[in-house]
């Protein structure tokens, strides 16, 4: 019998006082992608612990979880893995301390192209579109956020 698998990803929706949402531009697996900050759940972690760990890895500082925002409620095949279903969980989050990492004003703002590169930028909720994101679930969440703007 063929084994089917799941990949669980956990993301932060961080909105600043100017009603801008934080985006992550990344170059991973030889692919340019724009998504919400976050990453993959590891064995033994809860979803909140995962997101807090990812924040420390990506931002170098902690975040506070405000509330659950959305969990994938339909089938989504994982892009990078065969016979794998993707489940994505989104939380509203905030920085309890002033931001200490670099925020860019342009997308994919890294000095050279190599796997693992990442940069961050703010995008106004009022100008946010599904096309700002690389993946279908993030696109759905962007439209949900747009309704809040």
Secondary structure, DSSP 8 states (H G I E B T S, - for coil): ----EEEEEEEEEEB-TTSEEEEEEEEETTEEEEE-SEEE--TT--HHHHHHHHHHHHHSS--EEEEEEEE--S--B-SSSTTEEEEEEEEEEE-SS---S--BSSTT--SS--TTEEEEEEEEGGG--GGGSSSHHHHHHHHHHHHH-
